[in-house]
Amino acid sequence: MIDKIDTELALEAGIAEFIDMARSANVFFEIVNDRLTVRAVNPDWKMWGPIRYLLDEIGIAHIERFMRRTIH
Protein backbone atom coordinates (compact mmCIF):
# COMPACT_ATOMS: atom_id res chain seq x y z
CA MET A 1 0.00 0.00 0.00
CA ILE A 2 1.32 3.43 -0.92
CA ASP A 3 1.25 5.82 1.98
CA LYS A 4 0.48 9.53 1.89
CA ILE A 5 4.12 10.59 2.30
CA ASP A 6 5.23 8.55 -0.73
CA THR A 7 2.41 10.06 -2.79
CA GLU A 8 3.31 13.60 -1.73
CA LEU A 9 7.01 13.03 -2.50
CA ALA A 10 6.14 11.64 -5.93
CA LEU A 11 3.91 14.65 -6.64
CA GLU A 12 6.67 17.05 -5.52
CA ALA A 13 9.20 15.31 -7.76
CA GLY A 14 6.76 15.38 -10.69
CA ILE A 15 6.10 19.09 -10.23
CA ALA A 16 9.83 19.83 -10.10
CA GLU A 17 10.36 17.87 -13.33
CA PHE A 18 7.41 19.64 -14.95
CA ILE A 19 8.81 23.07 -14.04
CA ASP A 20 12.23 22.06 -15.40
CA MET A 21 10.64 20.85 -18.64
CA ALA A 22 8.69 24.08 -19.00
CA ARG A 23 11.81 26.12 -18.28
CA SER A 24 13.68 24.25 -21.02
CA ALA A 25 10.91 25.41 -23.41
CA ASN A 26 11.32 29.01 -22.14
CA VAL A 27 8.08 28.90 -20.16
CA PHE A 28 8.42 30.15 -16.59
CA PHE A 29 6.15 29.98 -13.55
CA GLU A 30 6.43 32.79 -11.02
CA ILE A 31 4.53 34.24 -8.10
CA VAL A 32 3.72 37.87 -9.00
CA ASN A 33 1.48 40.04 -6.83
CA ASP A 34 0.71 36.95 -4.76
CA ARG A 35 -0.58 34.99 -7.80
CA LEU A 36 0.88 32.22 -9.91
CA THR A 37 1.72 33.56 -13.36
CA VAL A 38 3.09 31.99 -16.53
CA ARG A 39 5.66 33.88 -18.56
CA ALA A 40 6.89 32.69 -21.94
CA VAL A 41 9.93 34.21 -23.64
CA ASN A 42 10.41 32.90 -27.17
CA PRO A 43 8.70 29.66 -26.16
CA ASP A 44 9.21 26.38 -27.93
CA TRP A 45 5.66 26.16 -29.27
CA LYS A 46 5.98 22.42 -29.95
CA MET A 47 6.20 21.99 -26.18
CA TRP A 48 3.22 24.20 -25.36
CA GLY A 49 0.69 21.38 -25.87
CA PRO A 50 2.39 19.00 -23.41
CA ILE A 51 3.01 21.84 -20.94
CA ARG A 52 -0.65 22.86 -21.04
CA TYR A 53 -1.79 19.25 -20.67
CA LEU A 54 0.44 18.66 -17.64
CA LEU A 55 -0.58 21.98 -16.12
CA ASP A 56 -4.19 20.79 -16.24
CA GLU A 57 -3.31 17.31 -14.93
CA ILE A 58 -1.15 18.51 -12.02
CA GLY A 59 -3.38 21.43 -11.18
CA ILE A 60 -2.60 25.07 -10.64
CA ALA A 61 -3.07 24.80 -6.87
CA HIS A 62 -0.37 22.12 -6.55
CA ILE A 63 2.07 24.08 -8.70
CA GLU A 64 1.39 27.28 -6.78
CA ARG A 65 2.00 25.55 -3.41
CA PHE A 66 5.24 24.08 -4.74
CA MET A 67 6.40 27.48 -6.01
CA ARG A 68 5.61 29.15 -2.69
CA ARG A 69 7.60 26.50 -0.79
CA THR A 70 10.61 26.66 -3.09
CA ILE A 71 10.97 30.44 -3.55
CA HIS A 72 14.16 31.59 -1.89
Backbone atoms as SQL, in Angstrom:
CREATE TABLE atoms (id INTEGER PRIMARY KEY, chain TEXT, resi INTEGER, resn TEXT, atom TEXT, x REAL, y REAL, z REAL);
INSERT INTO atoms VALUES
  (1, 'A', 1, 'MET', 'N', 0.835, -1.175, 0.000),
  (2, 'A', 1, 'MET', 'CA', 0.000, 0.000, 0.000),
  (3, 'A', 1, 'MET', 'C', 0.888, 1.248, 0.000),
  (4, 'A', 2, 'ILE', 'N', 0.570, 2.185, -0.831),
  (5, 'A', 2, 'ILE', 'CA', 1.321, 3.430, -0.915),
  (6, 'A', 2, 'ILE', 'C', 0.796, 4.368, 0.154),
  (7, 'A', 3, 'ASP', 'N', 1.729, 4.908, 0.948),
  (8, 'A', 3, 'ASP', 'CA', 1.252, 5.821, 1.984),
  (9, 'A', 3, 'ASP', 'C', 1.254, 7.261, 1.478),
  (10, 'A', 4, 'LYS', 'N', 0.669, 8.127, 2.281),
  (11, 'A', 4, 'LYS', 'CA', 0.479, 9.528, 1.886),
  (12, 'A', 4, 'LYS', 'C', 1.801, 10.238, 1.649),
  (13, 'A', 5, 'ILE', 'N', 2.821, 9.936, 2.463),
  (14, 'A', 5, 'ILE', 'CA', 4.122, 10.594, 2.305),
  (15, 'A', 5, 'ILE', 'C', 4.744, 10.237, 0.968),
  (16, 'A', 6, 'ASP', 'N', 4.694, 8.954, 0.572),
  (17, 'A', 6, 'ASP', 'CA', 5.235, 8.550, -0.729),
  (18, 'A', 6, 'ASP', 'C', 4.510, 9.255, -1.870),
  (19, 'A', 7, 'THR', 'N', 3.196, 9.383, -1.754),
  (20, 'A', 7, 'THR', 'CA', 2.409, 10.056, -2.785),
  (21, 'A', 7, 'THR', 'C', 2.786, 11.523, -2.878),
  (22, 'A', 8, 'GLU', 'N', 2.939, 12.186, -1.739),
  (23, 'A', 8, 'GLU', 'CA', 3.314, 13.596, -1.733),
  (24, 'A', 8, 'GLU', 'C', 4.714, 13.806, -2.304),
  (25, 'A', 9, 'LEU', 'N', 5.651, 12.921, -1.956),
  (26, 'A', 9, 'LEU', 'CA', 7.009, 13.029, -2.503),
  (27, 'A', 9, 'LEU', 'C', 7.022, 12.823, -4.008),
  (28, 'A', 10, 'ALA', 'N', 6.228, 11.878, -4.487),
  (29, 'A', 10, 'ALA', 'CA', 6.144, 11.642, -5.930),
  (30, 'A', 10, 'ALA', 'C', 5.544, 12.855, -6.632),
  (31, 'A', 11, 'LEU', 'N', 4.517, 13.460, -6.046),
  (32, 'A', 11, 'LEU', 'CA', 3.908, 14.653, -6.637),
  (33, 'A', 11, 'LEU', 'C', 4.917, 15.796, -6.670),
  (34, 'A', 12, 'GLU', 'N', 5.648, 15.992, -5.570),
  (35, 'A', 12, 'GLU', 'CA', 6.667, 17.052, -5.517),
  (36, 'A', 12, 'GLU', 'C', 7.722, 16.844, -6.603),
  (37, 'A', 13, 'ALA', 'N', 8.190, 15.616, -6.750),
  (38, 'A', 13, 'ALA', 'CA', 9.203, 15.312, -7.764),
  (39, 'A', 13, 'ALA', 'C', 8.644, 15.551, -9.166),
  (40, 'A', 14, 'GLY', 'N', 7.388, 15.165, -9.383),
  (41, 'A', 14, 'GLY', 'CA', 6.758, 15.378, -10.687),
  (42, 'A', 14, 'GLY', 'C', 6.600, 16.850, -11.008),
  (43, 'A', 15, 'ILE', 'N', 6.241, 17.642, -10.013),
  (44, 'A', 15, 'ILE', 'CA', 6.100, 19.088, -10.235),
  (45, 'A', 15, 'ILE', 'C', 7.450, 19.705, -10.548),
  (46, 'A', 16, 'ALA', 'N', 8.486, 19.301, -9.834),
  (47, 'A', 16, 'ALA', 'CA', 9.826, 19.830, -10.102),
  (48, 'A', 16, 'ALA', 'C', 10.273, 19.487, -11.530),
  (49, 'A', 17, 'GLU', 'N', 10.014, 18.262, -11.959),
  (50, 'A', 17, 'GLU', 'CA', 10.362, 17.873, -13.333),
  (51, 'A', 17, 'GLU', 'C', 9.542, 18.662, -14.351),
  (52, 'A', 18, 'PHE', 'N', 8.267, 18.855, -14.063),
  (53, 'A', 18, 'PHE', 'CA', 7.408, 19.638, -14.952),
  (54, 'A', 18, 'PHE', 'C', 7.945, 21.065, -15.100),
  (55, 'A', 19, 'ILE', 'N', 8.301, 21.700, -14.001),
  (56, 'A', 19, 'ILE', 'CA', 8.813, 23.068, -14.040),
  (57, 'A', 19, 'ILE', 'C', 10.127, 23.120, -14.813),
  (58, 'A', 20, 'ASP', 'N', 10.986, 22.117, -14.632),
  (59, 'A', 20, 'ASP', 'CA', 12.233, 22.059, -15.403),
  (60, 'A', 20, 'ASP', 'C', 11.955, 21.890, -16.897),
  (61, 'A', 21, 'MET', 'N', 10.992, 21.041, -17.235),
  (62, 'A', 21, 'MET', 'CA', 10.644, 20.846, -18.642),
  (63, 'A', 21, 'MET', 'C', 10.120, 22.147, -19.242),
  (64, 'A', 22, 'ALA', 'N', 9.235, 22.811, -18.509),
  (65, 'A', 22, 'ALA', 'CA', 8.691, 24.078, -19.000),
  (66, 'A', 22, 'ALA', 'C', 9.807, 25.104, -19.171),
  (67, 'A', 23, 'ARG', 'N', 10.694, 25.172, -18.208),
  (68, 'A', 23, 'ARG', 'CA', 11.812, 26.124, -18.278),
  (69, 'A', 23, 'ARG', 'C', 12.686, 25.851, -19.514),
  (70, 'A', 24, 'SER', 'N', 12.873, 24.578, -19.841),
  (71, 'A', 24, 'SER', 'CA', 13.680, 24.247, -21.022),
  (72, 'A', 24, 'SER', 'C', 12.995, 24.691, -22.310),
  (73, 'A', 25, 'ALA', 'N', 11.670, 24.904, -22.259),
  (74, 'A', 25, 'ALA', 'CA', 10.912, 25.405, -23.411),
  (75, 'A', 25, 'ALA', 'C', 10.694, 26.915, -23.307),
  (76, 'A', 26, 'ASN', 'N', 11.409, 27.559, -22.371),
  (77, 'A', 26, 'ASN', 'CA', 11.316, 29.011, -22.140),
  (78, 'A', 26, 'ASN', 'C', 9.948, 29.442, -21.627),
  (79, 'A', 27, 'VAL', 'N', 9.338, 28.593, -20.821),
  (80, 'A', 27, 'VAL', 'CA', 8.076, 28.903, -20.157),
  (81, 'A', 27, 'VAL', 'C', 8.366, 28.889, -18.659),
  (82, 'A', 28, 'PHE', 'N', 8.037, 29.982, -17.982),
  (83, 'A', 28, 'PHE', 'CA', 8.419, 30.154, -16.588),
  (84, 'A', 28, 'PHE', 'C', 7.196, 30.387, -15.716),
  (85, 'A', 29, 'PHE', 'N', 7.200, 29.782, -14.547),
  (86, 'A', 29, 'PHE', 'CA', 6.147, 29.976, -13.554),
  (87, 'A', 29, 'PHE', 'C', 6.722, 30.835, -12.443),
  (88, 'A', 30, 'GLU', 'N', 5.973, 31.866, -12.054),
  (89, 'A', 30, 'GLU', 'CA', 6.430, 32.793, -11.025),
  (90, 'A', 30, 'GLU', 'C', 5.238, 33.224, -10.178),
  (91, 'A', 31, 'ILE', 'N', 5.535, 33.629, -8.952),
  (92, 'A', 31, 'ILE', 'CA', 4.526, 34.244, -8.104),
  (93, 'A', 31, 'ILE', 'C', 4.705, 35.755, -8.256),
  (94, 'A', 32, 'VAL', 'N', 3.688, 36.421, -8.793),
  (95, 'A', 32, 'VAL', 'CA', 3.718, 37.868, -9.000),
  (96, 'A', 32, 'VAL', 'C', 2.443, 38.440, -8.366),
  (97, 'A', 33, 'ASN', 'N', 2.618, 39.448, -7.530),
  (98, 'A', 33, 'ASN', 'CA', 1.477, 40.044, -6.825),
  (99, 'A', 33, 'ASN', 'C', 0.628, 38.977, -6.141),
  (100, 'A', 34, 'ASP', 'N', 1.331, 38.019, -5.534),
  (101, 'A', 34, 'ASP', 'CA', 0.705, 36.948, -4.760),
  (102, 'A', 34, 'ASP', 'C', -0.142, 35.992, -5.602),
  (103, 'A', 35, 'ARG', 'N', 0.141, 35.919, -6.914),
  (104, 'A', 35, 'ARG', 'CA', -0.583, 34.990, -7.795),
  (105, 'A', 35, 'ARG', 'C', 0.404, 34.237, -8.670),
  (106, 'A', 36, 'LEU', 'N', 0.058, 33.002, -8.993),
  (107, 'A', 36, 'LEU', 'CA', 0.880, 32.224, -9.912),
  (108, 'A', 36, 'LEU', 'C', 0.686, 32.776, -11.318),
  (109, 'A', 37, 'THR', 'N', 1.788, 33.068, -11.984),
  (110, 'A', 37, 'THR', 'CA', 1.724, 33.557, -13.362),
  (111, 'A', 37, 'THR', 'C', 2.600, 32.677, -14.242),
  (112, 'A', 38, 'VAL', 'N', 2.297, 32.700, -15.534),
  (113, 'A', 38, 'VAL', 'CA', 3.089, 31.988, -16.528),
  (114, 'A', 38, 'VAL', 'C', 3.673, 33.037, -17.461),
  (115, 'A', 39, 'ARG', 'N', 4.983, 32.941, -17.665),
  (116, 'A', 39, 'ARG', 'CA', 5.658, 33.877, -18.557),
  (117, 'A', 39, 'ARG', 'C', 6.400, 33.049, -19.597),
  (118, 'A', 40, 'ALA', 'N', 6.220, 33.394, -20.856),
  (119, 'A', 40, 'ALA', 'CA', 6.892, 32.688, -21.945),
  (120, 'A', 40, 'ALA', 'C', 7.735, 33.684, -22.727),
  (121, 'A', 41, 'VAL', 'N', 9.004, 33.352, -22.906),
  (122, 'A', 41, 'VAL', 'CA', 9.934, 34.210, -23.636),
  (123, 'A', 41, 'VAL', 'C', 10.491, 33.388, -24.793),
  (124, 'A', 42, 'ASN', 'N', 10.050, 33.719, -26.006),
  (125, 'A', 42, 'ASN', 'CA', 10.411, 32.901, -27.175),
  (126, 'A', 42, 'ASN', 'C', 10.173, 31.421, -26.891),
  (127, 'A', 43, 'PRO', 'N', 8.953, 31.049, -26.540),
  (128, 'A', 43, 'PRO', 'CA', 8.702, 29.662, -26.157),
  (129, 'A', 43, 'PRO', 'C', 8.882, 28.697, -27.316),
  (130, 'A', 44, 'ASP', 'N', 9.180, 27.474, -26.965),
  (131, 'A', 44, 'ASP', 'CA', 9.206, 26.384, -27.933),
  (132, 'A', 44, 'ASP', 'C', 7.750, 25.926, -28.079),
  (133, 'A', 45, 'TRP', 'N', 7.095, 26.383, -29.124),
  (134, 'A', 45, 'TRP', 'CA', 5.659, 26.155, -29.275),
  (135, 'A', 45, 'TRP', 'C', 5.305, 24.685, -29.427),
  (136, 'A', 46, 'LYS', 'N', 6.249, 23.863, -29.871),
  (137, 'A', 46, 'LYS', 'CA', 5.975, 22.421, -29.950),
  (138, 'A', 46, 'LYS', 'C', 5.752, 21.834, -28.560),
  (139, 'A', 47, 'MET', 'N', 6.332, 22.468, -27.553),
  (140, 'A', 47, 'MET', 'CA', 6.203, 21.985, -26.183),
  (141, 'A', 47, 'MET', 'C', 4.975, 22.552, -25.469),
  (142, 'A', 48, 'TRP', 'N', 4.337, 23.573, -26.061),
  (143, 'A', 48, 'TRP', 'CA', 3.216, 24.199, -25.361),
  (144, 'A', 48, 'TRP', 'C', 2.078, 23.214, -25.099),
  (145, 'A', 49, 'GLY', 'N', 1.760, 22.365, -26.058),
  (146, 'A', 49, 'GLY', 'CA', 0.688, 21.382, -25.866),
  (147, 'A', 49, 'GLY', 'C', 0.944, 20.476, -24.665),
  (148, 'A', 50, 'PRO', 'N', 2.108, 19.840, -24.591),
  (149, 'A', 50, 'PRO', 'CA', 2.394, 19.004, -23.414),
  (150, 'A', 50, 'PRO', 'C', 2.445, 19.806, -22.108),
  (151, 'A', 51, 'ILE', 'N', 2.961, 21.018, -22.147),
  (152, 'A', 51, 'ILE', 'CA', 3.007, 21.843, -20.943),
  (153, 'A', 51, 'ILE', 'C', 1.585, 22.140, -20.478),
  (154, 'A', 52, 'ARG', 'N', 0.737, 22.530, -21.390),
  (155, 'A', 52, 'ARG', 'CA', -0.649, 22.861, -21.042),
  (156, 'A', 52, 'ARG', 'C', -1.380, 21.635, -20.499),
  (157, 'A', 53, 'TYR', 'N', -1.156, 20.489, -21.128),
  (158, 'A', 53, 'TYR', 'CA', -1.786, 19.248, -20.673),
  (159, 'A', 53, 'TYR', 'C', -1.363, 18.924, -19.241),
  (160, 'A', 54, 'LEU', 'N', -0.060, 18.976, -18.981),
  (161, 'A', 54, 'LEU', 'CA', 0.443, 18.657, -17.640),
  (162, 'A', 54, 'LEU', 'C', 0.003, 19.695, -16.612),
  (163, 'A', 55, 'LEU', 'N', -0.084, 20.939, -17.019),
  (164, 'A', 55, 'LEU', 'CA', -0.583, 21.980, -16.123),
  (165, 'A', 55, 'LEU', 'C', -1.999, 21.629, -15.662),
  (166, 'A', 56, 'ASP', 'N', -2.829, 21.191, -16.581),
  (167, 'A', 56, 'ASP', 'CA', -4.194, 20.789, -16.237),
  (168, 'A', 56, 'ASP', 'C', -4.205, 19.527, -15.367),
  (169, 'A', 57, 'GLU', 'N', -3.338, 18.570, -15.672),
  (170, 'A', 57, 'GLU', 'CA', -3.307, 17.311, -14.926),
  (171, 'A', 57, 'GLU', 'C', -2.798, 17.506, -13.501),
  (172, 'A', 58, 'ILE', 'N', -1.726, 18.278, -13.342),
  (173, 'A', 58, 'ILE', 'CA', -1.147, 18.506, -12.018),
  (174, 'A', 58, 'ILE', 'C', -2.041, 19.424, -11.208),
  (175, 'A', 59, 'GLY', 'N', -2.507, 20.468, -11.842),
  (176, 'A', 59, 'GLY', 'CA', -3.378, 21.433, -11.177),
  (177, 'A', 59, 'GLY', 'C', -2.614, 22.666, -10.730),
  (178, 'A', 60, 'ILE', 'N', -3.222, 23.790, -10.974),
  (179, 'A', 60, 'ILE', 'CA', -2.601, 25.074, -10.643),
  (180, 'A', 60, 'ILE', 'C', -2.328, 25.170, -9.149),
  (181, 'A', 61, 'ALA', 'N', -3.247, 24.688, -8.328),
  (182, 'A', 61, 'ALA', 'CA', -3.073, 24.795, -6.874),
  (183, 'A', 61, 'ALA', 'C', -1.821, 24.068, -6.399),
  (184, 'A', 62, 'HIS', 'N', -1.564, 22.878, -6.940),
  (185, 'A', 62, 'HIS', 'CA', -0.365, 22.123, -6.548),
  (186, 'A', 62, 'HIS', 'C', 0.902, 22.849, -6.982),
  (187, 'A', 63, 'ILE', 'N', 0.892, 23.374, -8.194),
  (188, 'A', 63, 'ILE', 'CA', 2.068, 24.080, -8.699),
  (189, 'A', 63, 'ILE', 'C', 2.307, 25.342, -7.877),
  (190, 'A', 64, 'GLU', 'N', 1.243, 26.054, -7.572),
  (191, 'A', 64, 'GLU', 'CA', 1.394, 27.278, -6.777),
  (192, 'A', 64, 'GLU', 'C', 1.952, 26.969, -5.390),
  (193, 'A', 65, 'ARG', 'N', 1.464, 25.923, -4.727),
  (194, 'A', 65, 'ARG', 'CA', 1.998, 25.548, -3.408),
  (195, 'A', 65, 'ARG', 'C', 3.478, 25.195, -3.501),
  (196, 'A', 66, 'PHE', 'N', 3.842, 24.449, -4.543),
  (197, 'A', 66, 'PHE', 'CA', 5.237, 24.078, -4.744),
  (198, 'A', 66, 'PHE', 'C', 6.103, 25.332, -4.924),
  (199, 'A', 67, 'MET', 'N', 5.640, 26.250, -5.759),
  (200, 'A', 67, 'MET', 'CA', 6.399, 27.475, -6.009),
  (201, 'A', 67, 'MET', 'C', 6.561, 28.288, -4.726),
  (202, 'A', 68, 'ARG', 'N', 5.531, 28.388, -3.944),
  (203, 'A', 68, 'ARG', 'CA', 5.614, 29.153, -2.686),
  (204, 'A', 68, 'ARG', 'C', 6.603, 28.513, -1.708),
  (205, 'A', 69, 'ARG', 'N', 6.662, 27.186, -1.699),
  (206, 'A', 69, 'ARG', 'CA', 7.596, 26.495, -0.794),
  (207, 'A', 69, 'ARG', 'C', 9.042, 26.587, -1.271),
  (208, 'A', 70, 'THR', 'N', 9.244, 26.715, -2.560),
  (209, 'A', 70, 'THR', 'CA', 10.612, 26.660, -3.087),
  (210, 'A', 70, 'THR', 'C', 11.203, 28.020, -3.432),
  (211, 'A', 71, 'ILE', 'N', 10.433, 29.097, -3.292),
  (212, 'A', 71, 'ILE', 'CA', 10.974, 30.443, -3.553),
  (213, 'A', 71, 'ILE', 'C', 11.965, 30.774, -2.454),
  (214, 'A', 72, 'HIS', 'N', 13.108, 31.248, -2.884),
  (215, 'A', 72, 'HIS', 'CA', 14.156, 31.589, -1.893),
  (216, 'A', 72, 'HIS', 'C', 14.132, 33.058, -1.611);
